[in-house]
Amino acid sequence: MRITVTPEELRERVRALLASHHPAATDRLDFLRARFDAGLAWVHYPEGLGGLGAPRPLQGVVDAELAAAGAPHNEPRRIGIGLGMAAPTVLRYGTEEQKARFLRPLWTGEEVWCQLFSEPGAGSDLAGLRTRAVRDGDDWLVTGQKVWTSNAHSARWAILIARTDPDVPKHQGITYFVCDMTAPGVEVRPLRQITGEAEFNEVFLTDVRIPDAHRLGEVGDGWSVARTTLVNERVAIGGSALPREGGMIGTVAATWRERPELRTPDLHDRLLRLWVDAEVTRLTGERLRQQLAVGAPGPEGSGMKLAFASLNQRVSGLEVELLGEDGLRYGDWTMTRPESVDFYGRDAGYRYLRAKGNSIEGGTSEILRNIISERVLGLPAEPRTDKDVPWKDLPR
């Protein structure tokens, strides 16, 4: 049952939290734990799980009060996979024991999460995955390979899908698990990107033992559970709140204002068009968040993620052209393994190269166009000849 909470009542709760745990005199982690226990982590979650069962938009009241008081935050960019993908899935499909175990350290950032979905032969066709999970008493033995795994090198837990029944069609034989990244048999290798760093990884799983108590949803129903994760992932990537001129367009607009010697009529026209596109995308994202306030995310998030990817690539390309020779410089090719992506603490060359991945990660733009055409616009689906064929009989 949803609890009625007024903005003033939330402010009173914040004041009480600050009185008992003043940010200047409280350890950062202790403050975050106390905030979670007070129901002020994500107010729309149930009581006891970091929330109050309140309407989602009221989170802004809490965040504004705490920011004004100089309270620490939970570094959302570092734990974005946990916040945006794992948490909504655990909340919907997890047992009470799983929710109690995972959600608090996930939100405070004590435990980082990663996503073990994509495989070398199952990216866009994710349901074709080959990683196997075989029942062994109260456990499952998982063997396979995953790829493009952000934060696998720093993660404590992973959301993982594996094939548990090869004798049924590919979407029906998948089960969803929570995998301990420190378990024997888990090997993480870096994947160096065009940017020079390795924020992604490939993960090899060899007879990794996962307790059945760490299964989310029913055996064989993993595709339905995974769709919840994927929908939330696209909202998390493309639907973040931004002010006007937030994101990459603000960086380019600032350069335009500060360096008039770089301006040309052609660049002026392109910048104006991109500025309008950025503002339309921002306002569309605000409408999406309002829809989320009254229900679960739908396929509209795919449209936002698609727009986000295209906009970032076009804006970063314009920035490199605007800067001329300076745009060709690249600050640092040192091989590093960052824990988060920082588009704005680097130079234009980094933004241009890193934005190329936006149309791949979180669902390729081609697949997202299919989702939009079928589930939003209601157009006929593409012919699929493998939907009713047992996975083991599919050609490879």
N, C-alpha and C positions, 0 to 999 in steps of 0.2 A: 504494500500500500504506500502510495506517495505521501510524504509528509509535507504539510504546508509550512514553509519557512519564509519569513519576510526579509527583505534586504537589511532592515535595522536589526533583526535578530541575528543575522549573520555577522553584522558589524560588532554586535555585543560578544559573540563567540570569539571573534578575532581579538577583541580587546582583552578578553579573559585569557586567551592563549598568550598574548604578549605580556600580560601581567605576570603570569606564572613561568614563562619562558622568554625572558627578554632577549632579543637577538644578540645584543652586545655582550651578554653574560652567559649565553648558552652555547654549548657545542653544536655545530651545524647539524650533525646527524641526529642529535638528541632533539633539536628543534623540529626537524622534519618528521621524526617519529611522533612527537607530540601533536603536530599538526594533523597527521594522519589519524591518530586516535581521537582527535576532536571532531572528526568528520569534515575537515576543511581541505582535504587533499583534492578530491573530485566530488563536489557536493551532490552530483546526480547519482552516485553509487549508493548502495544500501548502507544503513547504519552498521557499524562494526567493520566495514570494509573501506573505510576512508571517506565515507560520504554521509549524507543525511536524507537521501531519497528526495532531494529538492530538484526543482527544474534546472537543467543544465546552464542556461544563461546566467544564473546567479553566481556561477563560478567567477565571473568577472568582478563582482563585488568583493569577494574574498581576495582575489589576486591584487586588486588595486589597493586595498587596505594594507596588505602585507608588504607590497612594494613600497608604499609610502613610509612604512615603519623600518625599511631597510632589512627586512627578513630574508634569509637565504632561500634560494630556490633549489629544485632537485636536478638542475642541469638537463633540461628536457632534450636537448640535441644529443647528448651522450647516451640517453636511455630511450631514444625515440621508438625503437622497435618494441621495447617492452610496453611503453605507454600507449602507443598507437595501434599495436597489433596483438601482442600477447594478452594484455589486460582485458580488452573487450571479449576475447575468445574464452579466457578463463572464467570471466564473469558469467558468460552465457552458458557454457557447457561444463564448467568445473563443478566438482562436488564441494560441499561446504568445507571439507578438510583441505581441498586444493586451494580454494579461495583464501582461506585463513593462512595457509602456508606461503603462498606465492605473492599475493597482491601488495602486502605492506613493504617487504624489502624491494619489490619491483619499483614501487612508486618513490621510495626514498633514495633509490639509486644504489643501494647496497649490493644488489644483484643485477648485473647487466644481462640482457637477453639478446639472442640472435634468432634467425629464421632459416631452418633447414628445409627448404622447399625445392628450389631449382636444382636440376641435375644436368650433366653434359648432354644427355639426349632427351631431356624433358624440361625445357624452358617455357616456350610459348605453349607447348602441349604438355602442361604440367601433369595432367592425369595419366600420361604415359610413363610415369616414373618407374624406375627399376629397383630402388632400394627396398630390400625385403625385411619384414619383421616376422619371426617365427616364434610361436608360443612355446615356452619352456617352463611349465609349472605356473608359478605366480608371476613370472617375468616374460619378457620378450627379448629375443636376440636379434639385433638389427645390424645388417650389413649392406653397405652401398657407398655411394659417393654423392656429395652435394657440392654446389658451386655458386659463386657470386654471393658468398655469405658475409654480409657486413658485420663487423664487430665480433666475429667468431674468435679472434685472438684475445679478446677481453671478456667474453661472455661466460657467465656461470651456468645459464640455462638456455635451452633452445626449444622452439616450437618446431616439431618435425612431423612430416607425413611419410608413411611407408606402405608398401604393398603387403597386405596380409592374406590375400586370396587371389591367386593368379587365374583361377578357373571361372571368374565372372568378368563381365565387361569392366573396362579400366576404371570408370568412375565409381564402381560399386565395391571394389576390393581394396580400398585404401582406409587406413586407420591413423588417427592423429595422436601424437604423444608429446610429452614434455621430456626432453633429453638432458641429462646431466653432462655438461661439456667437460667435466673433470673425470668422467668415468673411464675405466680402462677400455682401450679400443678406439678412442676418439683421437684423430690426428688432424691438426689444423696447419695448412700450408698457405703462405701469402701468395696473392696474385698481383703482380705489379701492373699498374695501370698506365695509361698514356700520360697521366699527370706526373708520373715518377714515383708516386707513393702506392701503398697497398692497403687501402681501407677494406678491400674485399679479400676473401679467402676461398680456398677449396677445402672441404672437410671430408676425410675418409673415415668410414665407420666399419669396424671389424668385430663382429660378435659383441656389439655393445649391449650390455644388459640394462633393460629399462623395466622397472616394476610395472605391473598392470595397474597399480594405484596411480601411476602417472599417465594413464590414458585419458584423453579428453573425448567425451562422446562415446557412442557405441562402436563396437568392432565392425568395420566395414562402412561406417558412416563418416569417415574422415574427410571425404570431399565436401560434404555439407558444412562440416566444421571449418575446413580450410577456406570456403567461400566467405564465411564471416570474417576471417582474418584478412583476406584479400580486399574485401570491400572497405574495411577499416584502414588498411594500408594505403589505399588510393586516396582516401579522405585525408589521412595524416600527411601524405606527401603533397597533395595539391590543394588542400583546403585550409591551410594555416591562416590565422588572422594577420593582416598587414594594414598599416596605415597608408594613406595616399602617398604615392612614390616610394612605397616600401619595396624591398627586394632589389633585384638587379637594375630595374629601371631608374631607381633613385640614384644609384652609383653613376650611371651614364648621364643622367640629368645634371648631377652635381659637376661632373667634368665639363659638360657643355657650358654651364654658367661660369665656371672658374677659368676656362681657357678658350676665350673667343677666337684666338688665332687658329683653332682647329676646325672652325665651322665652315661648312659649304652648304649651298642650297639643297643639294641632294641629301646630305646627312640630316639637314634640318627637317626635310619632309619625312624621311624615314623615322627619325626620332619621334616626331609628333604622332605618326601612325602607331608606333609601338607604345607610346605613352597612353594613347586611347585604348589600345588592346590590353595594356596592363591594368588600366582602371576598370575596364569591363570585366576582366578576369577577377579582379579584387572584389568587385561588387557581386559577381556571381558566386564567389566563395562565401561572401557574407550571407547570401540567400541560402546557400547549402547549409551553413551552420545553423541558420534559423530552422530549417527543416529538421536538422538533427536534434534540435531542442525539443521537438514534439514526437520524435520517433527514431527508429534505427536507420543507419545509412543505407542508401539504395544505390542503384547503378549510376546515378548522377555523379557520384564521386569519380567515376571513370572519365567523365567529361572534363572535370576540373584537373585531374592529373594529366590528361592529354593536353589541355591548354597550357598548363604549367610547363610541361616539357618543351613544347613548341616555342613559347614565349621566351624562356630562358635561353634557348639556343639562338634565337634571332637577336635578342638584346645583347648577349655576349659577343656575337659576331659583329654587331654594330659598334660595340665598345672598342674592339680591336681595330676596326677600320678608323674610328674617330681618333684614336691615339697615334695612328701612323706608325713610325718606326718604334716608338715606345711600346706599341701594342705587340710587337714581335719579341720583346724581351720576356724572359722567363726567370723568375727569381731563384728557384731552387729545385734541382732534380734529385736531391738526396732521397734515397729509399727510406721511407718512414712508414709506420703502421698506426695511423691516427685513430682515435676513438670516436671522432665525429667529423662531419663535413663542414668546413668553414668557407663559404663562398666569398665572404667579405673581408677576411683577414689576409687575403692573398692578392696577387696582381691580376690584371686583365687576362693574361695568357692562361693562368690557371682556370679562371672562370669559363673561358672559351672551351678549353679541353674537357673540364669536368662536366660541363653542361651536355656534352655529347652523350653521356650515360643516362641523362634524364628520360630519354625516349626508350630506354631498355629496362631500367630498374623499376620495380613496382608494377610490372606489366608493360609489355611492349606497346608502342603506339598503334601498331597494326591490330593487335588483339583488342585493345581498348576501343578501336573503331568498330570492331565486330560487336562488342558488348553494347555500345551505344546504339548501333543500328538495330540490333535485335531486341534489346530490353528497354530502350528508351523510345526509339522511333517506331518500333513494332514492324520492322521490315522482315521479309522472309529470311530464315536462317540459311547459312551456307550448307550445302549437302555434306553430311557426315556419314560415311559408310562403316565406321568402326564402333559406333555407339553400342551395338548389341553383340559384338564379337568378344568372346573371352580374351582377356589380356594375353594369355599365353599363346594364342593363335594369331596375334597381330604380326604382320611382317616387320622385320627390323633390319 
